[in-house]
Amino acid sequence: MHVQPDTFEPHRRYLFGIAYRMLGSAADADDMVQETFVRWQAAEKSDVRSVRAFLATILTRICLDRLKEAHTTRVDYVGPWLPEPLLTEGDGDSDAVEAAESISLAFLVLLESLTPLERAVHLLHDVFDYSHDEVASIVGRDAAACRKILERARKDIVARRPRFAPSKEAHRSMLGHFAAAVTTGDATALEQLLVDDVRAFSDGGGKATAARKPIEGRAAVARFYAGLARLAPDDTTVEILEMNGWPALVVHVGSKPFTVVQLETDGTAIHAIRATLNPDKLARL
């Protein structure tokens, strides 16, 4: 039968939400959603009871295939790999962004420690509220196996998850203090904002100048970020926007996005700094 585009379109943002969390890439998520549409057009639909669940099944399976491919390509990635920042400023669509926690960069980084199947099962059950039986049907495993997979995924995430959950107001305040110290090159002020074992990650992907290894320790991280003020061109601008559900620094040089800096903070000190400089990951800004 001929499929009208509006049969699929109401689910597009929902599917993007699954794919982005699965892959950590908005560009890849767009591709996966489009491929899902192509396969939906060609699929036999006479027995489809839930269009959304049917589409989620197609999408999840092609995302699993993409994750297996990504494992090979990331071996050759230059420097730390970070998920692509996603602008959520002013986005009130609950399907696009289910919750700030499940779209946060810190959560996406945690997902990187899971196998592709663990990631799919965890997201489908714990974030998108599919039952064990529904998850089993989507990923092609039995429900008992999926329960065990979910248990492993939860244990891994709990072991790695930060033990703090600041309010957005506290997060934004800390980000403002950090921005002020960086833009003035004040290393002393920066040190006062950082925990002793702070880590700073820079993702340039070999396409932008960036530290190829994490920088560790309060003094080293403070020196690194304080030194950036001296290198910044005169037409550099800094603003705070909501990225991945949380306030972040978005830096432009002229009209072009230069970096997105996202903090992991308990509201009183900074535990991790993640800066995305790879221009491919900033193309949507």
C-alpha positions as CSV (number, residue, x, y, z in Angstrom):
1,M,0.0,0.0,0.0
2,H,1.1,3.6,-0.5
3,V,2.3,5.2,2.7
4,Q,1.5,8.8,3.3
5,P,4.3,10.9,4.7
6,D,2.1,12.1,7.6
7,T,1.9,8.4,8.8
8,F,5.6,8.6,9.7
9,E,6.1,12.3,10.5
10,P,4.4,12.3,13.9
11,H,7.0,9.9,15.1
12,R,10.1,11.5,13.6
13,R,11.3,13.4,16.7
14,Y,10.6,10.5,18.9
15,L,12.7,8.2,16.7
16,F,15.5,10.9,16.6
17,G,15.5,10.8,20.4
18,I,16.1,7.1,20.5
19,A,18.7,7.2,17.7
20,Y,20.6,10.2,19.2
21,R,20.9,8.5,22.6
22,M,21.9,5.2,20.9
23,L,24.6,6.7,18.7
24,G,25.7,10.0,20.4
25,S,25.6,11.7,17.0
26,A,22.8,13.9,15.8
27,A,24.0,13.6,12.2
28,D,24.0,9.8,12.4
29,A,20.6,9.9,14.2
30,D,19.1,11.9,11.3
31,D,20.5,9.3,8.8
32,M,19.0,6.4,10.9
33,V,15.6,8.1,11.1
34,Q,15.6,8.6,7.3
35,E,16.6,5.0,6.7
36,T,13.8,3.9,9.0
37,F,11.4,5.9,6.9
38,V,12.7,4.2,3.7
39,R,12.2,0.7,5.3
40,W,8.8,1.7,6.6
41,Q,7.7,2.6,3.2
42,A,8.7,-0.9,1.9
43,A,7.4,-2.9,4.9
44,E,4.3,-5.1,5.0
45,K,2.0,-3.2,7.4
46,S,-1.1,-5.4,7.5
47,D,-0.2,-6.8,10.9
48,V,1.2,-3.6,12.5
49,R,-0.7,-2.9,15.7
50,S,1.5,0.0,16.9
51,V,3.2,2.2,14.3
52,R,5.5,3.7,16.9
53,A,6.7,0.4,18.3
54,F,7.1,-1.0,14.7
55,L,9.2,2.0,13.8
56,A,11.2,1.8,17.0
57,T,12.0,-1.8,16.1
58,I,13.3,-0.9,12.7
59,L,15.3,2.0,14.1
60,T,16.8,0.2,17.0
61,R,18.1,-2.7,14.8
62,I,19.7,-0.4,12.3
63,C,21.3,1.6,15.1
64,L,22.7,-1.6,16.5
65,D,24.3,-2.2,13.2
66,R,25.7,1.3,13.0
67,L,27.2,1.0,16.5
68,K,29.0,-2.2,15.5
69,E,30.5,-0.3,12.5
70,A,31.3,2.7,14.8
71,H,33.4,0.6,17.1
72,T,35.9,0.0,14.2
73,T,36.0,3.6,13.1
74,R,36.5,5.0,16.6
75,V,39.7,2.9,17.0
76,D,41.3,5.3,14.6
77,Y,39.7,8.5,16.0
78,V,42.2,11.2,16.8
79,G,42.0,12.1,20.5
80,P,39.1,11.6,22.9
81,W,35.7,10.9,21.3
82,L,32.7,12.8,22.7
83,P,29.1,12.6,21.8
84,E,27.9,15.4,19.4
85,P,26.4,18.3,21.4
86,L,22.7,18.8,20.9
87,L,21.1,22.2,21.1
88,T,18.0,21.9,23.3
89,E,17.5,25.7,24.0
90,G,13.8,26.4,23.8
91,D,12.9,22.9,22.9
92,G,9.8,21.9,24.9
93,D,9.0,18.8,23.0
94,S,8.9,15.9,25.5
95,D,9.4,13.3,22.7
96,A,12.5,15.1,21.4
97,V,14.0,15.5,24.9
98,E,12.4,13.1,27.4
99,A,14.4,14.5,30.3
100,A,17.5,16.6,30.9
101,E,19.2,13.6,32.6
102,S,18.7,11.1,29.8
103,I,20.0,13.5,27.2
104,S,22.9,15.0,29.2
105,L,26.4,14.6,27.9
106,A,27.4,12.9,31.2
107,F,24.7,10.3,30.6
108,L,25.7,9.8,27.0
109,V,29.3,9.3,28.0
110,L,28.2,6.7,30.5
111,L,26.4,4.8,27.7
112,E,29.7,4.5,25.9
113,S,30.8,2.0,28.5
114,L,28.0,-0.4,27.5
115,T,27.8,-2.9,24.7
116,P,25.5,-1.9,21.8
117,L,22.9,-4.4,23.0
118,E,23.1,-3.3,26.7
119,R,22.7,0.3,25.5
120,A,19.6,-0.5,23.4
121,V,17.9,-2.6,26.2
122,H,18.7,0.1,28.9
123,L,17.4,3.0,26.8
124,L,14.3,1.2,25.6
125,H,13.3,0.0,29.0
126,D,14.5,2.7,31.4
127,V,14.2,5.8,29.3
128,F,11.5,5.0,26.8
129,D,9.4,2.8,29.0
130,Y,9.0,-0.3,26.9
131,S,8.2,-3.4,28.8
132,H,10.6,-6.4,29.1
133,D,8.5,-8.3,26.5
134,E,8.4,-5.3,24.1
135,V,12.2,-4.8,24.5
136,A,12.8,-8.5,23.8
137,S,10.7,-8.2,20.6
138,I,12.5,-5.1,19.4
139,V,16.0,-6.5,19.9
140,G,15.2,-10.1,18.9
141,R,16.0,-11.7,22.2
142,D,13.9,-13.5,24.8
143,A,12.6,-11.5,27.8
144,A,14.6,-13.4,30.4
145,A,17.8,-12.6,28.5
146,C,16.9,-9.0,28.2
147,R,16.3,-8.8,32.0
148,K,19.9,-10.0,32.5
149,I,21.2,-7.6,30.0
150,L,19.4,-4.7,31.7
151,E,20.7,-5.8,35.1
152,R,24.3,-5.7,33.8
153,A,23.7,-2.3,32.2
154,R,22.2,-0.8,35.3
155,K,25.1,-2.1,37.5
156,D,27.6,-0.6,35.1
157,I,25.9,2.8,35.0
158,V,25.3,3.0,38.8
159,A,29.0,2.2,39.3
160,R,30.1,5.0,37.0
161,R,27.4,7.6,37.5
162,P,28.4,10.8,39.3
163,R,27.1,10.9,42.9
164,F,25.7,14.4,42.6
165,A,22.7,16.0,40.9
166,P,22.9,19.8,41.0
167,S,20.0,22.1,40.0
168,K,20.1,23.8,36.7
169,E,20.4,27.1,38.5
170,A,23.5,25.9,40.4
171,H,24.9,24.4,37.2
172,R,24.4,27.7,35.3
173,S,26.0,29.7,38.2
174,M,29.1,27.5,38.1
175,L,29.3,27.8,34.4
176,G,29.2,31.6,34.7
177,H,32.0,31.6,37.2
178,F,34.0,29.3,34.9
179,A,33.4,31.5,31.8
180,A,34.5,34.6,33.7
181,A,37.7,33.0,34.9
182,V,38.5,31.6,31.4
183,T,37.8,34.8,29.5
184,T,40.0,36.8,31.9
185,G,42.8,34.2,32.0
186,D,42.6,33.9,35.8
187,A,44.2,30.6,36.7
188,T,43.9,31.2,40.4
189,A,40.1,31.7,40.1
190,L,39.9,28.6,37.9
191,E,41.7,26.5,40.5
192,Q,39.2,27.5,43.1
193,L,36.4,26.1,40.9
194,L,38.0,22.7,40.3
195,V,38.2,19.5,42.4
196,D,41.7,18.1,42.9
197,D,41.2,15.2,40.4
198,V,39.3,17.2,37.7
199,R,39.7,15.9,34.1
200,A,39.4,17.9,30.9
201,F,38.6,16.3,27.6
202,S,38.9,17.9,24.2
203,D,37.4,16.4,21.0
204,G,39.0,17.8,17.9
205,G,38.9,14.6,15.9
206,G,42.0,15.6,14.0
207,K,40.1,18.4,12.4
208,A,40.7,21.1,15.0
209,T,43.5,21.9,17.4
210,A,42.8,20.1,20.6
211,A,44.6,18.2,23.4
212,R,44.8,14.6,22.3
213,K,44.9,13.2,25.8
214,P,42.8,14.2,28.8
215,I,44.3,16.8,31.1
216,E,44.2,15.8,34.7
217,G,44.5,17.6,38.0
218,R,43.5,21.0,39.2
219,A,46.6,23.0,38.5
220,A,47.1,21.5,35.0
221,V,43.5,22.1,33.9
222,A,43.5,25.6,35.3
223,R,46.7,26.5,33.4
224,F,45.3,25.1,30.2
225,Y,42.1,27.0,30.3
226,A,43.6,30.2,31.6
227,G,46.0,30.1,28.7
228,L,43.2,30.1,26.1
229,A,42.3,33.7,26.8
230,R,45.6,34.8,25.3
231,L,45.0,32.8,22.1
232,A,41.4,33.8,21.5
233,P,40.9,36.1,18.4
234,D,39.4,39.5,18.9
235,D,36.0,38.4,17.4
236,T,35.5,35.6,19.8
237,T,32.1,35.6,21.6
238,V,30.9,33.4,24.4
239,E,27.3,32.7,25.3
240,I,25.4,30.3,27.6
241,L,22.9,28.1,25.8
242,E,21.1,24.9,26.8
243,M,22.9,21.9,25.2
244,N,21.8,18.4,26.0
245,G,19.3,19.7,28.5
246,W,21.9,21.6,30.6
247,P,23.6,25.0,30.4
248,A,26.8,25.0,28.3
249,L,29.3,27.5,26.9
250,V,29.0,28.0,23.2
251,V,32.0,29.8,21.7
252,H,32.0,31.5,18.3
253,V,34.9,33.0,16.3
254,G,33.2,35.4,14.0
255,S,30.0,33.8,12.8
256,K,31.3,30.2,13.1
257,P,30.9,27.9,16.1
258,F,34.3,27.1,17.5
259,T,33.6,24.9,20.5
260,V,31.0,23.8,23.0
261,V,32.1,23.4,26.6
262,Q,30.1,21.3,28.9
263,L,30.7,20.9,32.6
264,E,30.2,18.0,35.1
265,T,29.6,19.8,38.4
266,D,28.1,19.2,41.8
267,G,27.0,22.8,41.9
268,T,30.0,23.9,44.1
269,A,33.0,22.5,42.1
270,I,33.8,21.2,38.7
271,H,34.6,17.5,38.3
272,A,35.0,17.3,34.5
273,I,35.2,19.6,31.5
274,R,34.3,18.3,28.0
275,A,35.0,20.6,25.0
276,T,33.9,19.7,21.5
277,L,35.9,21.3,18.8
278,N,35.5,18.9,15.9
279,P,33.7,21.1,13.3
280,D,31.7,18.1,12.0
281,K,30.0,17.9,15.4
282,L,29.3,21.7,15.5
283,A,27.6,21.8,12.1
284,R,24.1,21.9,13.5
285,L,24.7,25.1,15.6
